[in-house]
């Protein structure tokens, strides 16, 4: 990946986090954590991985409802020709890591 590509992923991650904390009116989304952003090579789609506080995974629906506003707000902050479409996915890597750790501990 090019430096520009990776930098844009980082900028999207930072800006979406700021939008969720300060611009989105839904207070439940202030606790969403952006863990990763993956852009397609043509910059048309940004897959945004998120985690929620314990037991709050249902908030993905609220995030989907706010997607249009988030993309619009992101458009005013990014200096690119085309603003990527956003897809939000729950990042379960932490859970998987914890499960693997528990399995390893139980085998000792």
PyMOL commands that set and color helices and strands:
alter all, ss='L'
color gray80, all
select helices_A, chain A and resi 3-22+27-31+57-65+67-77+93-106
alter helices_A, ss='H'
color red, helices_A
select strands_A, chain A and resi 33-39+45-51+85-90
alter strands_A, ss='S'
color yellow, strands_A
deselect
rebuild
show_as cartoon
